[in-house]
């Protein structure tokens, strides 16, 4: 019976760790999306004419350190139609933020 309880506690711990890591990744991607939108707003990239190049939009395989979620965030924003991309590879906001009063 004691072995069964140890196995059960171990499995519950593994499930908890898995859920917490998923939540952590979600939180980091959400922050990266907010950073990208604010960066495009700061650079006034609101249409194709004012589109800017984002140096962090492509992942660098030789980067050492913490994982960079900004390329994945840009990919999600483009897929959701919030950010547009020009044929030259520049990015702009398709939907302006409600906080921006121009």
Protein Blocks (a to p, Z undefined) as FASTA:
>chain_A
ZZmmmmmmmmmmmmmmmmmmmmmmmmmmmmmmmmmmmmmmmnopabfklpccdfklpccf
kbgcjddfklmmmmmmmmnomaccdfkopacdfbdcfklcZZ
